[in-house]
């Protein structure tokens, strides 16, 4: 996941799910479903790594990083 985002120039923030405060926030985003990775882009929440959906949400064409957003929403 890190490499996928980094290679496409996407700025991201990692969270430590062992932190109880963050775990509560994570569970709120996922409707109480546990599991990683959880990716939040605006109001969209992805559970797991779905490369195609992630690329669509980020506006990245296959093999093209020029459309990648450069910051967090």
N, C-alpha and C positions, 0 to 999 in steps of 0.2 A: 504494500500500500504506500509506504513512504516513498519508495523509489518511483512508483507509478506517478505520484503527484509531483515529486521533485523533478523528474525527467521532463515533465510538461510545464514546468515553471509555475505551478499552482502553490500559492501560499496557504499553509494550513497550520492548525494548532492541534497538538496532541494533548489528550487528557489522560490522567492516571486513574483508571477505574478502581484501583484499590483505595482511593480517597473516598471516604463515606459521603462527603458533601457532593462530590461530583457524581457518585453513583446515583444519588437521588435525582439529579438533573438528567442523567442518562435514562433512567427508568421513566421519567416523565416524557422524554422524547419518544421512547419506544413503546409506550403504553404498558410498561411493566415487564416487557420481554427482555431477558438478559442475553447477552452475547456480544461479541466483538468481531469485526469492527462495526462501529456505528458512525455514519457520515451524515452530517447535517449541512445542507446547502440551502440557505434561506429558510423556507418553511418545509422543505423536502427532507425526509429522513430515509436513509438507506441503511438497511441492516445486512451485513455481509458485504462481500466485494463483488459487485456486479459491474464489470468493466464497461459494458455497453451503456448501461443506464447512467453510470457515473460520467462517462464521456458526453452523453447527451445533456445532462444537467449542467456540466461545465462548459458546454458549447464547443467541445473539441472534436474536430474531424479526425478520423483515423490517420495517424502519422503526422498530424499538424498541431503544433503547440501554439501557433500564433493567435488563436482565439481564446486561449485559456485566460480566465480572470486572474489578476495579479494580487488580489487581496481577499480578505475575509468579508463575507456579506455583513 
